Amino acid sequence: MDERVDETVQAADTRERPRRDALQLAMIWSIIGLFVIALFTVIETLSLILMPVTFAIVVGLILSRAAARLGKSGIPPVVTGLILSAGFFVVSFFTVNALVEPLGNVIDQAPDLLAQARDRLLPILGRYEWLNFTPQTFSRQVSVESIIDNAGSLLSVARSNIVPLLIQTLIFFAALALFLAGRVQLRQGLIMMFRRREKRLTAIRVFNAVEEVLGFYFATACLIYGGIGITVAIIAFAAGFAMPVLWGFLAFLSSFVPFLGFAIITLALALAGFLTHDTIVLAILPALAFFVIHMIAENLVVPSVMGKRLEINPFLIFLAILFWTWMWGAAGAMLALPVSLIAMTIVDELLIEEKHRPSLPG
């Protein structure tokens, strides 16, 4: 009798166990989902601080090899951080200063450019009746009173954006200098957090791989995208566009934002072609030339130079760009690729067991 009772209890436990396992699994995924939601909320809420700090860490990892070389030459880490951060500031300052005048000219000429674009594009758009474009669509008069009424709101918006930008710029350069100055101590502290020797060696390998991947990628990308920028400047000059150097520089910068930057420059070249030339063939020729050159560079030159170890799924890059653009705007779009490279390198070093590991010293 007792044996039958025990068998009945065991059978009941067997039936209940899958239910408990399913409930535990659902509870685990619920906790993970709540953690992810809370993390996204914190990232968006603290964007004023997290965005420049993240940008400083990425730039610091890219400059880490230069910092290591300066350290080997006997320069103290604090001086190394100040030198590299000051050099980055000087390059950024002269770059922005060089763009201020041409961009100011574009803004001053914006009304004439818009009127010219209306005159050129309206006959083309008028052929498609379903678009419902008519001359009256663009014939709204802008009065002086409306400009004065909207001036206050425009100034308030500009002021509200300038102050956070200045704060983020100060945070970025301070974080960059401190990160480069304390890079060795920070790295040693993170490594010593692990008690087991194997874990410490893994941490060392991850740090080295991240610094190597970021440094190699951006050094190579600067050369390739610099060639694209020079080519676009030549295309703009041959097409008769104003400020061809600005076109080349914008093409160089936009190439670091996959998909989005390429699309923006292509559309901008097409619009400038329609504003400059009367025939459709000559109008779309600069955009078509840039499209072909960029596709060759991205699909042939970059993979052959970078190698398979830096290949990332294009769909994952697209999702990363959407996510970080939604979180942090244009700066997030520029950070999407470096953050993806860091995550890919960490996963590659930690989770892929089949990868060949170099022999480590005993």
N, C-alpha and C positions, 0 to 999 in steps of 0.2 A: 504493500500500500504506500509506504514512504517513497519507494522508488518511482512509482507513478506520479506522485505529487511533485518530486524533484524534476522529472521529465517535463511535466506541465509548466512548472515555473521557468525552466530553461527555455522552453519553446516560446513562452510569453516574453522573456527577456530578449530572445532573438528577434521577435517581431518588433519590439519597442526600440531596439538599437538603431535600425535605419532611420526611424523618426527622430531620435535624439541627434544622430549625426547630421541629418538634414537641417534641424533647427540650429545646431551649432554652426554649421556652414553658413546658413542665412544670417546668423548673428554676427559672424566674423566679417562677411561682406558688407553688412550694414554699418559696422564700426569703421571699416575702410572707407566706405562711401561718405560717412559723416566727416571723417578726417580729411578727405580730399576736398569736400565742400568748404570746411573751415580753413584749409590751407589756401584755396583760391581766394577766399574772402580776405584773408590776411595779406596775400600778395597784392590784391587790388587796393586795399585800404591803405597799406603802407608803401604805396608806389613812390611817394615823394622821397623816401629813404632807400627802399630796396632797389629801385631802378638804378640810381647812380652808383650804389655800392656793388651791384651785380656787374655793371659796366666796368667799374674799376677793377674788379677781380678778373674779368675776362681779359682786359688790356694788360693787367699785371702778369697773368699767366703767359700771354703772348710775349711780353718783354722779359720773362724770367730767364731765358737763356742769355740775353744781354746783361742782365743783372748778375748772373753767375760768372760771366767772363770778367765783368768789372770787379767782382769780389775776389777772383783769383789773382787779379793784378795788384791786390793789396788795398783797394779802396774800401773804407768802412761801409757797412750796409746802409746806415742812415744817409751818408753822402751819395751812395748809389741810388737810393730811392729819390732823393732830391734831384739828382742829375737827370734821371730818366723821366720823372714826372715833369720837370721843367722843360726838357726837350719835347715831350709830347704836347705841353701847353704852347710852346713856341710854334710848333708845326700847326697845331689847331688854330692858333690866333692868326697866323699869316694866311692860312687857308680860308678862314671866315672873312678876313679883311679883303682877300682877293675876290671873294664872291659878292661882297656888299655892293660895290659899284655897278657891276653888270646886272645884278638882280634889281638894284634900284632903278636902273634904266628900263628894265622890263616892266617894273611896276608903273613907272611914269608913262610908258607907252601903252599900258594896258587898255585904256579906252579906244585908242586908234586901232590896236590889234583886234579888239573885240568887234569894232565896226567893220574892219576889213574881213574878219572871219565870217561875220554875218553876210556881207555882200558876196563872198565867195561860196559859202556853203548853202545859202538859202536857195539858189537855183537848183542845186543838186538835190537838196532835201525836198524841194517842191515837186519833184517828179514822183515822189511816193505819197500819194494822197492820204493813205492810211495813217501817216505820221502827223497829219493835220498841222503842218508848218506853213504859216503865211507871213507876209511882211508885217502884219499887225502884231504878230507874236513878239517881234523884236523892236517894235516901234514905241515902246513906252518911254516917255520923257522923264528925265531925272531933273528935278528942280533943285534950286539952291536951298530952299526951305527943307526939303527932304534930306539933303546932305547934312545940314546943320542939326536936324533932329536926330539923325543916326550917328552923328559924330561922337556924342557922349557915350552911347552904348559901345561903339567901336573902341573908344579909348579905354573904357572900363574892361572890356574883354582883353585888349592888349596888355593892360596893366596887370590883370589877374593872371595872365600867362607869363609875363616877363619875370615877375617876382619868384614864382616857383622854379623857373628856368635858371635864374641866378643862384638860388639856393641849391638846386641839384648840381649845378656846375661846381660850386664850392665843395659840396660833399664829394663829388667825383674825384677832384684833384687831391683833396685831403685823404680820401680813402686810398687812392692810387699810390701816393707817396708813402703812406703808412704801411700799405700792403707790401710794397717793394722793400721798404726798410726792414720790416719784420718778417720777411718771407721765410727765411731759414728757421727762425724760432717758431713761427707758426707751423711750419711743416714738421719740425721735430716734435712739437707738442702733440699734433694730431697722430703722428706715428707712435709715440710712446703711450697713447691712450690704450693701445692693444697690448695685452699681457703676453700672448703667445708669440713666439718668434716667427712662425709661419704667417700670422696675420700682419705683423710688422713688415715682413718682406713683401707681402701683397700690397700693403699701403704704399710702400716705396715704389713698387712697380706701377701702381695706378697713377701716382703723382708724376713720375717720369713720363709715362705714356701720354697723359693729358697735356703736359707742357710740350712734348715733342709734336703731338698731333696739331695743337693750335699754332705753334710756331711755324711748322712746316706748311700747314695749310695757308695761313695768311701771308707768309712770305711768297709762296708760289702764286697765290691768288692775286697779290698785288702786281706781280709781273704780268700775268695773263690779262687781268682786267685793265692794267695800264696800257697794254697793247690794244685792247678794245677801245679804250678812251682815245688813244691817238688816232686810231682808225676812224672813229666817229667824228673827231675834229676835222680830219681830212675830208670825210663825206660832207660834213656841214659846210666847209669852205668851198668844195666843188659845187654844192647845190646852191650856193649864194646866200646861205643863212647868215644872220648877224651873230657875232660873238661865237665863232666856232670853237674857241678854247673852252668856253663855258659849256658847250654841248659835250665836248670830250670829257670834261671833269665830271659832269653830272652822269654821263654814261659809266664812268669809272666807279663812282660811288654807288649808283643804283645796282651795279652788278653784284654787290655783296648781299643784296636782298633777292633771293631766288624768286623767279616767277613775277613777283609784283614789280620790282624795279625794271625788269625786262619789258613788261607790258606797258609801263608808264612811258619809258623812253621811246618805244615803238609808236605809241599813239601820239606822243609829242612831235616826233619827226614827221609823221603823216600829216598832222595839223599844220606844222610849219611848211611842209611841202605844198599844201593847198593854198597857204597864204602867199607863197612865193611864186609859184608857177601856175600857168593857166591850164595846161593840159594835165589830164589825170595821170598819164604815164610818168611824166616828170615829177608830179607831185608825190606819188607813192614810191618812187625809185629810192630815195634816201632811207625810208622806213624799211623797204624790202632788202636793201643792202645791209642794214644793221641787223635785220632778222636773220639773214643767212650767215653773217659773220658770227653773231652770238650763238646760233645753233651749232655751228662748226666748233666754236671754242668750248661750249658746254658739253657736247656729245663726243668730241674727238680729242681735243687738246687736253682738257681738264682730266678726263679719265686716264689718258695715257701718261700724264705727268704725275697725278696724285696716286694712282694705283688703286687696287681694289680695297685696300684696308681703310680708305676714307670714303667709300661709297655709302650713301645713305638712301634709303627708299624715298623716291620723290614724293610719294603720298604722305609719308611721315613728316617730311620737310614742309609740305603744304599745310598740314594740320598744325605744325608748330608755329608757322608764320601766322596763321589765323588766330591761334590761341594767344600768342604774345602780343600781336597787334591789338587784339581785343583788350588785353590787360593793360599794356603800356604804350599803345599808339605806335608812332614811327620808330621810337627807340626800341620798343619791343620787337618790331620787325627786323631790326638790325641785330638784335641779340638772339633771334630764333636759331640761326644756323650755328653760332658758337656754342650755345647751350645744348643743342642737339649733338654736336660733336663731342662735348664733354660727357653727356649721358651715354652716347654710343661707346665711347672709349672705356668708361667705367664698367658698363655691362660686358663689353668684350673681354676685359681683363678679369672680371670676377666670375662670370657665369659660363663661359665657353671652356669646357674641360678638354676638348680635343685639340685646342691650340697648342702649338709647340712652345714649351717654356725653356728659356735659357737656363743653363746650370748656374746655381747661385753659390757663392762662397760658403764654406762650412764655418 
